[in-house]
Amino acid sequence: MEKVKVGIIGCGKISGIYMQNCQSYDLLEVKACADLDLERARAKAEEYQIPVACTVEQLLQDPEIEIVINLTVPQAHAGVCLAALDAGKHVYVEKPLAVTVEDARQILDKAKESNRLVGCAPDTFLGGGIQTSRKLIDDGWIGRPLAASAFMMSGGHESWHPDPEFYYLKGGGPMYDMGPYYLTALIHLLGPIRRVTGSAQISFAERRITSRPKSGQIIQVEVPTHVTGILDFASGAAATMITSFDILGGSALPNIEIYGSEGTISVPNPNTYDGPVQIRRRGAKEWSEVPLTHGYTSNSRGLGVLDMAYAIRSGRAHRASGELAYHVLEAMHGIHEAAREGKHYAMKSRCDQPAPLPLGLPENMLDR
């Protein structure tokens, strides 16, 4: 199969793992990288042995590049995605797909018009931990899935992040920051969401930064920092999900649990690719850890790009799709809207439940 040439726009901190992994995947060839700061692009190109460092415009004009990987800041996601589609490229973007559902819809409409694919992080659900959980569910180990719970309980970013203000301003908050990992995993395990409702609050009107270099500065909080969502899935299952920056004393709650008619699965952290996966079936007195059935258990960011490359070459559907990311984004907006207005929010979008990965894949491949 002919390699798919990719170009990376945005050479910030997260770009390194994409460059490293995409260089190792069998079907991908990283041809160029670009950044508004050309010197930063040149430094990354030298570090990861990428042939070309260039401007964004030059990268988009390169006829050999088929996929643009968009690693810019969230506010720039929509503009760069639309420019890449206008240039005839497929595009894969870091989460979120866009800041607003309107911009995200425009991206998907443009892709459909131009017959191009859109993919979006997170792709952690393709890792061995969540793929093992999916296989257990599909094989009937817990019977019919009835319900789920998901918890992202944190003390917030001001104690460790060097530049934490964004997380408390418009467009930030725990749901938009970490919700995509949890919602994507839940949709992969249970299917699309039918409706949501929620409750949200700003627990502390001000946050004092204790991390360097901004220690002592005060952040005026603009967004809810404790968000509880109730999700009704089209399958009939219901889930409770809490994302919070207000858990200052820590939490012992699990990341995700799926409750079935015959047992329960404890799903690993959806921001990682590995385990452990645990199961407790009806009548069992203890939990049992399940050996992982799938590979890709290290930091495999870029796996969604590889999956999309296979889709381009074979014509099959890709898993970390724009439609999935749009469904996640709408659910997050819906939970906040429901909290503000005191009502249920009926989801307008639908997405297919991503197909599980096959067993026994060779290293650095996704299709046999």
Sequence and secondary structure as in RCSB ss.txt:
>XXXX:A:sequence
MEKVKVGIIGCGKISGIYMQNCQSYDLLEVKACADLDLERARAKAEEYQIPVACTVEQLLQDPEIEIVINLTVPQ
AHAGVCLAALDAGKHVYVEKPLAVTVEDARQILDKAKESNRLVGCAPDTFLGGGIQTSRKLIDDGWIGRPLAASA
FMMSGGHESWHPDPEFYYLKGGGPMYDMGPYYLTALIHLLGPIRRVTGSAQISFAERRITSRPKSGQIIQVEVPT
HVTGILDFASGAAATMITSFDILGGSALPNIEIYGSEGTISVPNPNTYDGPVQIRRRGAKEWSEVPLTHGYTSNS
RGLGVLDMAYAIRSGRAHRASGELAYHVLEAMHGIHEAAREGKHYAMKSRCDQPAPLPLGLPENMLDR
>XXXX:A:secstr
   EEEEEE  STTHHHHHHHHHHSTTEEEEEEE SSHHHHHHHHHHTT SEEE HHHHHH TT  EEEE S HH
HHHHHHHHHHHTT EEEE S S SSHHHHHHHHHHHHHHT  EEES  GGGSHHHHHHHHHHHTTTT SEEEEEE
EEE   STTT SSGGGGGSTT SHHHHHHHHHHHHHHHHH  EEEEEEEEE S SEEE  SSSSTT EEE  S S
EEEEEEEETTS EEEEEEES  TT     SEEEEETTEEEEE  TTSS   EEEEETT SS EEE   S   S  
TTHHHHHHHHHHHH    SSBHHHHHHHHHHHHHHHHHHHHTS EE            SS  TT S  
